[in-house]
Amino acid sequence: MAEDRNEAWREDLRKATKNSERVQIPRIHMNELNAHYRARTREEVNQGLTMEQALQESKRCLDCPNPTCMSGCPVSINIPGFIKNIERGEILEAAKVLKQTSALPAVCGRVCPQEKQCESQCTYKLKLKKEPVAIGYLERFAADYERESGHVSVPEVAAKNGIKVAVVGSGPAGLSFAGDMAKKGYSVTVFEALHEIGGVLKYGIPEFRLPNHIVDVEIDSLRGMGVEFVKDCIVGKTVSMEDLKAEGFKGVFVASGAGLPRFMNIPGENLIGVMSSNEYLTRVNLMDASNEESDTPVLKGMNVAVVGGGNTAMDSVRTALRLGADRAIIVYRRSEEEMPARLEEVKHAKEEGVEFMTLHNPIEYIGDEKGRVKTMRLQVMELGEPDASGRRSPVPVEGKIVEVDVDVVIVSIGVSPNPIVPQSVSGLDVSPKGTIVVNEGMQSSIPTIFAGGDIVRGGATVILAMGDGRAAAKSMDEYLKK
């Protein structure tokens, strides 16, 4: 097997040499809104590729005999297949190829960390030490072209087999599972606790990164495949697993996410103006909280600090700018090199005027006489030895503490799994961290219950959650057929 793989790699390199003119084409760069303008609007920052740019970038693809890029894709998209369709100018066909395996191509083209997934395995990067093909940009282009053309295709579905399955949660894992099961002929119903379908795609990701209407089109495609959606329904509260069983559902896929915020348990966290990123983004994105006339307006703040270094932290701090903050700061206990956020998100934040206080860690929040936060005390840190993940552990610099004036603090240091389903199902095997324990096929200790996404992983990217949904659909289909 190793020899076969090495021969495939040698063939890739021979093809690259043969197609040297392709190798010399520079990678295209995404068109973006002006940073000064966009920092005060909710318009989408990335503007997509033009047809000319997409055709040029598609020519870079070597159509490798051993497409290693596909091994980096959790949902197994036929990457050379859709890119070569773009190169031929057959953009609608490219979109159809994407939809064979992905329920959310326009979403993934915007928010997936391709640099850590498919693009990290591109022949250009692995063997030629050049910039990889812009797979994510091309995926977005094909999906957007199809939507804007008015000829949105609905994937083929098998004849109904008379079996009902339920999905708990309408985030990326749940939607991916629903799409695959609908294709297999199952009657699929998705139960969503909130008043909007889309889960974290709607409440957790701002519109300047992922517009809601993009998500809605992907969901409409699932409706066209026969998937039904029920909103304002909390499985484990509104209805129980026993209720679903009584209604004839033969299998349940739990994709309820990780909506329980974490805090640092330091003095002052209960002050007015200190909140989790979950609360902040959900209220702004889903509840019109930036509108002072809404029922639940959010504290906007002129001096806003966001604690954390992930994508959610970047979303929060950039949202604060758009709500009028004069000063928006990222406070992160490690160095910038250790930040888990996408490089693109860090770049956009800096361009928009976000300050970065790396190697600083909050130790206390101080309030005014009305109980609102006014100051944060930060311990200066330095990097010590690597921790279990390989990142160098931050350690305090003795005696070095600084104070920063703030009127809003947003804590974005991670989330824990939503506990409602795990706590409401007797006999379900749950880990000490509150995640549902599953086997390789995403099947839980209760054979008819499968799970994936954040409720299993504790925290996952959109594409990893979608991969779980696909794996669970394959496994549940095999189980139910028995």
N, C-alpha and C positions, 0 to 999 in steps of 0.2 A: 504493500500500500504506500509506504514511504517513497519507494522508487517511482511509482505512478504519479505521486504528487510532485516529486522533484521534476519529472519529465514534463508535467503540465506547466510548472513554473518556467522551465526552460523554453517551452513553446510560447508562453506569454511574452518572454523577453525577446524571442525571435520575431514575434509579431510586432512588438514595440519598435524594434530596429527597422523592420520592413516598413512600418508606418511612421517613419521618422518625422514626416511633415505634420502628422497629428500631434506628436510629442512636443513639437515646437510651438503649438498654439497656446498662448497664455490663458490661465484660468480667468473666467469672467468675474466681475465684482457686482454685488447686488446694488441696485439703485435704491437710494434712501432719501427720505425727506431731510431738509436742512435741520441741523441739530438745534439751532436757536429757535426756529419756528416750531418744531415738533415737540419741544419740551413743555409747551403750554397748550398743546392740543391732544386729542385722543385719536387722531388719525393714525393709520397704520404706518409704522416707521419704514419697514422694508416695502418697496414698491414693485418688486417682481422684475422679471427679465422681459425685454422686448423679444419679438420673434427673431430678429437678427441675432441677438445675444444668445438666445436658446439654441438656434441652429449652429452657431459657432461653438458653443460649449459642448453640444452633443457630438460634434466631430472629434472631440478629444477622446471619447470612449474608444478603447482598443478592441472591444468585443472579445475579451480574453477567452481562450479555451477553458481556462480554470477561473471563472469569475469570483475571486475571493471577496469582492464587495458583498455578494449575496450572503456569505457566511457571517457577515457582520450585521445583517438585518434580522431582527427578532421576528418579523412577520414574513420573511422569505420572499420579498418582492423580486420579480424577475427584472433586475435592474438593467442589464444590457438590452433586454427585450423592449422595455419602454423607451430607453434612450435612443435606440436605433430607429424606432418609429418616429421620434422627434426629428432625427437627422434626415429621414426621408420626407419630412413635412407632414406625416400622418399623425397629427397631434391627438385627434379623437381616438385613434387606435392605441396611442400611448396611454391615454387615460383608461381605456378598457383593460389594458395589461395591468395597470396599477390596481384596479378594482378587483382583479381576480383574487388578490390576497389581502388587500388593505381596505378597511371600511372607511378610512379617514385620510385619503391622500392629500387633500388641501390643508388639513390640520398638520399632518406629519411633515409636510414640506415647509411648514413655518416653525414648528416648535421642537422637532426631534433633534437630539444632539448628534447629527450625522458625523461630526468630526470625531466622535467617540465610537461610532457604529460603522455603517457601511463605508464611509469615506476613509476611515482609518485602515480599512482593508483593501483599498484601491491599489492596483498595480503601480500607479504613478508614485504613491507614497511608500509602499512596501519595497519596491524594487528599483524604481527610477529616482527616488528621493526628490520628487517634484510635488507640486500642489495637486491633490487628488481632483478627479472630476467632481464638479459641483452637483452631486446627485440630488441633494435636498432642493437646490434652486430649480433643477429641472423637474423634479416631482411637483413642486408648487406650480410651475409654469403649465404643465400638462393639465393639472386639475383645474387651475383657474381658467385656462383656455376653454376647457369643456363647459364649465359653468357659464362663462360669458358668451359662449356660442349659442346658448339656448338649446343645445342638443345633449342634455345630460342623460347618459345611459344608465339603466338599472341592471345590475348583474342578474344573470339567469338564476332561477331558483328551481329546485326539483318539485315534483308534484307533492302536495301535502300528504304527510304520512299519518296524520291523525293524532300525533303525540304533542302534548303541550309542555313547554319548558318555561321557567321563569328566570328573570335576571334581576338581581337586587343592586340598583345603582346604574346610572346612565353615563358614567365616565368612560374613558377610553377602553378599559378592560371589558366593561359591560357591552359597549357598542360593538366592539370587535367580535365578541362571543355571539351577540345577537345576529350580526351579519352572516357569520359562518353557519350558524344553526338554521337560519332562514334558507340559505342556499341548499342545505341538506334536506329541506322539506318539513322542518318542524314549525309548529305554531309558537311564536316567541312573544312573550309579554315582558316589557321592562318596567320595573317599579322604581320611581324616583321620589326621594323624600322631599325635594324642593319644588318650587313652582315653575322651574325651567328645566328642560331636558339638556343634558350635556355634562353634568357633574363638574369636575375640576376645570374642564375646558371652558365653562361659562363663569363659574364663581372664582376660579383661582388665577386665570390668565387674563391680563388686561386687554382691552380691545386694540391698543396701539401695537400689540404683538400678535393677537389672534382675534380679529373681528367676529362678533357673534353671528353675523349673517353667514359667514363661512361655515361655522359649525352647523347652523340651521340647514344649510343645503345638504351637508353630509347626512344629517339626521333624516331629512326628507327622502333621501335615497333609500335609507333603511325602511322607511314607511312604505316606499314603493315596492319593497321586497316582501311586504306583509307584516313587518314587525309592528307590534302595538305598544303604546307608551301610556303609563298611568302615573300622573304627577301627584304631589302632595300625599304620598303614601309611604309610611315608614314601616318596612318589614321588621317585625320584632316589637312593634308598638301598635300601628294601625291594623295590621294583619299579622298573623303568626305563620310560622312554617307549617303548622298543622292546618291552618286555614287554606294555605296554598295547596297542600296535599288533598284536602277535601274538595277543592275546586278542580282537581284533575291534573295538576302539574306533576309530571313524572320525574322531573329533575330541576334543580335550582342552582344557578351560578351566582355566588356572592361576590360582588365587586363594589362593596360599600365604601371603599377608600380609607383614608387616614385623616379624619377631620378633627381629631382631638389635639389641640395645640400644646406645645411644651413651653414651660417657662424655666427660669434659672433659679428660682427660689432665693432671691436676694432681697434685701430691704427696699421697700418702696414700690414693689411691683403692683400693689393694689391702688396706687395713686391714679387719679383721673388723668387720662392722657396716655397711659401705658396700656397697650393692647397687643394681641397676637396678630401676625400677618394674616391668619385665617379670617379673623373677624374683620380686619381692615379691608382686605381685598373682596371678601364676600359682600360686605355692605356696599362698597363702592361699585363693584361690578354687577351685582345682582339686585340691589335694593335702592338704587338711585340716591345713595347716601351723600354724594357730593352736592346734591341739590339741597340747599338750606330749607326749602319748603317741603321736603319729604318728611315722612313720618319718623324716620330714623336717621337724621343727619349725623355725619361723622365729624369728629374734631379734625379740622384741617391742619392747623399748626403752621407757624412761620419758620420755626427751627425744628426740623424733624430728624430724628436719628433712627436708623434701622439697624438692628443687631442681627448679624448673620452674613454669610457670604455665598448663598446659593441663588438659584434662579428666582425663587420666591422673594428673597431679599431684594434683588434687583428690580423685580416687578413692583415691590412695595415702595422703594425709594423713588423710582421714576414716576409712580402714581402720585406720590407726595408733591413732586415738582409740578405736575399737571393740575394739582389742586391748589397751587399758589404758594408753595413754600419758598421763602427767600433763601433758605439754606437747607440742603438735604445731605445727610451724611450716612455712609456705610461704616459701621463699627464691627470689626472682625478680629478675632483673637489670634489668628495666624497671619502669615504674609499673603500677599496677593497671589503668589505662585500656587498656594494651597487652596485657593478659592474653588469650590465645586461648581460655581456658575459657569455657564458657557462664555467663552471668550468674547463672542459677539455681544452678549448682554452687558458684560463689563465695559467693553468699548463704547457701546451706545450710552451707558450711564455716564461715563467720563465726558463724552462729547456734549452731553446735555447739562453738565455742570455739577454732577454729584461729586462730593468730597469723599475720599477714602481714608479712614483712620484704621489702618491695619495694625496688627500687634497691639491692640487695645481690647480690654475686656471689662464690661460693666461689673461693678461690685456694689453699687447702691444708687437709688434714685431719691432725690430730695424734692419735697413738695413745698408749695407756698401756703399761705394761711387759709386758702380755700380748698386745699387738698389736691391741687393740680400739680403735676410734675413741672419743675422749673430747672433742675440741674441733674446731670448724670455724672457720677464719679467713675473714672476709668482707671483700671490697673494697667500700666504699661507692661507688655510681655516681650519675651524673646524666645527664639526657637531652640528647643533642646534636642533630645534624642528622638528618633522616629517612634511612633506608636504602632499598635498592631496593624493598622491599615497601611503603614509605610510612610505616612506623613510625619514630619518632625513635630513633636509635642510642644505646645506653647507653655512656657513657665514664667511666673511673675518676676519682674525686675524689682528687687527689694527697694522699698522706699520711693518708688516712682508712681505717683498717682496724679492724674489730671482731672479737672472739672470742665464740663461743657454745658452751656446754656441750651436747654431744650424745652419745648412745650408739647411735643408729642414724641413718644417712643414706640416703635413697632418691633416686636420681638419675633424673629424669624429664624429659630434655631432647630427647627424640625417639628414633626408631628408624630402622633401615635395612632394606631388603628382605631377606627370607629368601633366602640364596644357594644353597640346595641345588638347586632346579630350574634356575636360570640356569647354574650351573656343571656340571650333569650332561647338558645337551643340546647336542650339537655343532651349530654353525651357527645357534644362536639369537642374534638381535641384542639385545645388552644395553647399556644406557647406562653412562657412567662412574660413576654413582651406584649401579649394580647393579640398576636397574629393567629390566623387560622392555619393549622398544620395540614399540609397536603402532600400527596405523593408526586411522583414525576408527571403524572397525568392530571395534576391539579385537583385530584379527588380527596375529599376530607375523610375523617373517620366515620362519617355517615355516608354510605355509598351513593345516595341520591343527591348529595350536596357537594358541589365543586366550588372552588374559589380562586381568585387571582387578583393581581394588581397590588395596591397598597395594603389591603387587608391581609395579604399573605407576606408581602415583602417589607412592610413597614414604611416604605417610601420607594417610589419607582418613577422612572420617566414615562412619558406618554407611550413611547414605542415598546418599552418593556411590558407595560400593562397590556398593551394590545397583543403582544406575543403570548402573554398568559391567557388572554381570552381565546386566541386561536387554538392554543394547546388544550385548553379545557373543552372547547367545542369538539375537537377530534376525539378526546378521551370519553366525553359524555355520550357522543354518538355511538362509539364502540360499546360502551356499557349498556345503553338502552337497547341496542340491537340484540344483545344477548338475552 
